[in-house]
Amino acid sequence: MDPKILVEYINNVTVVTLTDEKILEDVDIKALEESLLPLIDQNSGLHMILNFKDVKFLSSAVLGLLIRVSKKVFESDGQLRLCSIDPKIAEIFRITRLDKVFDICADVDEAAASLD
């Protein structure tokens, strides 16, 4: 299954927009992982923004993937920001305390401005 992402490069920032409304199935999560991890491997010191503007539903397995992505970005001296998260999903981040783990911004512009 094709990963439903759009990758854009804005200055020195890699913006990855998740274009699926629902990320629930294992096959979708695996495809997402297979598109995100090589991006990080190929670019040490990567400044990455994950844009959730189209995502309305995600499974807890996606949260696990985000933690792996975050760890990998951090280990490669990069920075990661999440942005445009649906209020229902943001609530999941609060409940699981992942809002303390991730830097979550309102939108791409705010996320880009927060990267040094």
C-alpha positions in Angstrom: 0.0 0.0 0.0 1.3 3.4 -0.9 2.1 5.7 2.0 -0.1 8.6 2.0 2.4 11.4 2.6 3.5 14.6 0.9 7.1 15.7 1.4 8.0 19.3 0.9 11.3 21.1 1.6 11.0 24.6 2.8 14.4 26.2 3.3 16.2 23.7 5.6 13.0 22.1 6.9 11.5 18.9 5.7 7.7 19.1 6.0 5.9 15.8 5.9 2.1 16.1 5.5 0.1 13.0 6.4 -2.6 13.0 3.8 -4.7 10.0 5.1 -7.8 10.9 7.2 -7.5 7.6 9.1 -4.2 5.9 10.1 -5.6 2.7 11.7 -4.5 -0.4 9.8 -1.1 -2.0 10.5 -0.4 -2.0 6.7 -0.8 1.8 6.7 1.3 2.3 9.7 4.1 0.1 8.2 4.0 2.0 5.0 4.2 5.3 6.9 7.2 3.9 8.9 8.9 2.8 5.6 8.6 6.3 4.2 9.6 8.2 7.3 12.6 6.3 8.6 14.7 6.4 5.4 14.1 10.2 5.2 15.7 10.5 8.7 18.5 8.0 7.8 19.5 10.0 4.7 19.6 13.4 6.5 21.5 13.8 9.7 20.6 16.9 11.6 17.2 16.8 9.9 14.6 19.5 10.8 11.3 17.7 10.3 7.7 18.8 10.7 5.0 16.2 10.7 1.8 18.0 9.6 -1.4 16.2 10.7 -3.8 18.7 9.1 -5.8 15.9 7.2 -5.7 13.3 10.0 -8.9 12.7 11.9 -8.3 9.2 13.4 -5.2 7.3 14.3 -4.5 4.1 16.2 -2.3 3.8 19.3 0.3 2.0 17.1 0.8 5.4 15.3 1.8 6.9 18.7 4.5 4.2 19.0 5.7 5.0 15.5 5.9 8.7 16.4 8.0 7.8 19.4 10.4 5.8 17.2 10.6 8.6 14.7 11.3 11.1 17.4 14.0 9.0 18.9 15.7 8.5 15.5 15.5 12.2 14.6 17.0 13.1 18.1 19.8 10.5 17.7 20.7 12.0 14.3 21.0 15.5 15.9 17.8 16.6 14.3 14.6 18.3 15.5 11.0 17.2 15.2 7.8 19.2 15.5 4.2 18.0 15.1 1.6 20.5 13.9 -2.1 21.0 12.9 -3.3 18.2 15.2 -7.1 17.6 15.3 -8.5 18.4 18.8 -9.6 14.8 19.4 -6.1 13.5 18.6 -4.6 16.3 20.7 -6.7 15.0 23.6 -5.1 11.6 23.1 -1.6 13.2 23.3 -2.7 14.9 26.5 -4.1 11.8 28.1 -1.0 9.7 27.2 1.2 12.7 28.3 2.8 12.6 24.8 2.2 16.3 24.7 5.2 16.5 27.1 7.3 14.3 24.8 6.6 16.1 21.5 6.9 19.7 20.5 3.4 20.4 19.2 2.7 23.6 17.2 -0.5 25.1 15.9 0.6 25.1 12.2 3.5 24.7 9.8 4.6 28.3 10.1 4.8 28.2 13.9 6.6 24.8 13.8 9.1 26.1 11.3 9.7 29.3 13.4 10.4 27.1 16.4 13.3 25.2 14.7 16.8 26.6 15.1 
